[in-house]
Amino acid sequence: MLWLKALHLIFMVTWFAGLFYLPRLFVYHAMSEDQASIDRFKIMERKLFFGIMTPGAIFTIIFGFWTLLANGWEPYTGMLWLHVKLALITVLLIYHIYCGKLLLDFKHDRNSHSHIFYRWLNEFPVLVLVAIIILAVVRPF
């Protein structure tokens, strides 16, 4: 059981590292003007998204649900904190997919946002992380 939690946390940290860093790469990519930099950012973004973020997300979810199943789902059915946490994880998955869409826009040279947009986008996962940690540790409901 503790191994499942440890693996869940390890992959969650990996996923969030990508969620924090990819929009930051988008900031610099949107500010780039020379082709060498643009090409470099395309490679970095692709490797981060497909090599770190997506596997981190998949394994976070796998080990999270495995942990729930190992404990039996019934004890959690009346716990509102868990339902809110799962809803926030769903929001993070949508954010992740949206980042993938932005990645494709950059790949095909059709980015339509400024670096300021990406600076604001970069703050979103921080807020969600704070909420998820509070829900998981404090269990306020």
N, C-alpha and C positions, 0 to 999 in steps of 0.2 A: 504494500500500500504506500509506504513512504517513497519507494522507488518511482511509483507512478506520479506522485506529487512532485518529486524532484525533476523528473523528465518534463512534466507539464510546465514547471517554472523555467527550466532551461530553454525550452523552445519558445516560451512566451517572451523571454528576454531577447532571444534571437529575432523573433517576429517584430517586436517593438523597436529593436535597433534599426531594422529596415524601414519601419513605418516612420521613424524619426528622421532617418538619413535620406530617403528617396526624395521627399519634397525639398530638402536642402539642396540636393543635386539639381532638382528642377529649377531652383532659384538661380544657381550659377549657370545652368544651361540656358535659361531664358536671357541671361545677361551676356552670353557669349556671342562674339561677332566673327571670330575666325574659324575656318572649317576644321582645323586640327582639334580645337577645343570642343567644337560641336560633336565631332566624331568620337572623341574620347568620352564625353558625357553619355553618349548613346550606349557605348560599351559598358560603362560603369553602371548605368541605370538598369540595363538588361541583366547584367550579372547579379546585381543586388536583388532585383525583383524575382528572377527565376531561380537564383542559386541560394538565396538566404531568406528573403521575405516569405515567399510562397511555401517552401518546405517548413519554415518556422510556423506559419499559420496552420498548415495541415497537421503537423505533429502536436501543436498546442491543443487543437481541437480533439484530436484522437486521444491524447493522454488525459485531457480534461474529462471527456465523456467516459473514458475507461475508469477513471477515478470515481466518477459518480456511480457507474454500474457496479464497481467493486464494493461500494458501500450499500448498494441497493437504492433504487430511486425513491421509494416510499418515504424515507425520513425527510427528503427535501421537498416534497410536494407542497407543503404549507409554508415554505420559507420564501417570502417575497424577495428578500435580498438576492437569492439565487436566480429568480426569474428576471429581475432587473439586470443582473450581471449578464445573463444569457442574451437579453435584449441588446445590451451594450456591445457584446461580442458580435452580434448580428450586424450592428451599426459599423463596427470595425471591419467586418468582412466586406460590407458595401464600400467603405472607404478604401480598402485594399483593392477591390475591383476597379474603383474609380481611378486610383493611382495607376493601375494597369492600362486603363483607357488613355490617361495622360501620357504614359510611356509610349503607347502606340502613336499618339499625336506627335510627340517629339521625334520618334523613329521615322515618321513619314513627313517631317518638316512642316507640320500644320499646327504647331502650337499657337494658341490665340490668347494666351494669358501673359501678364507681365510678371516680373520677378516679385512684385509686391503681393500679387495673388498667392503665389507659392509660399511666401513668407507667412501669410495668414493660414494657409492650408497646413503648414508645418506645425501649427499650434494645436490643431484638433486632436491628434492622438494623445497629446499630453493630458488634456482634460479628461478624455475617456479613461486613460490609465489611472489617473487619480481616483476617479469614481469607482472603477473596478477594484482597486486595492482597498479602498474604504469599505466597499460592500463585502469583499472577501474576508477582511480582517475584523472589522467592527461589527458587521452584520446588523445594521441599524434598524431593520424592520422586525 
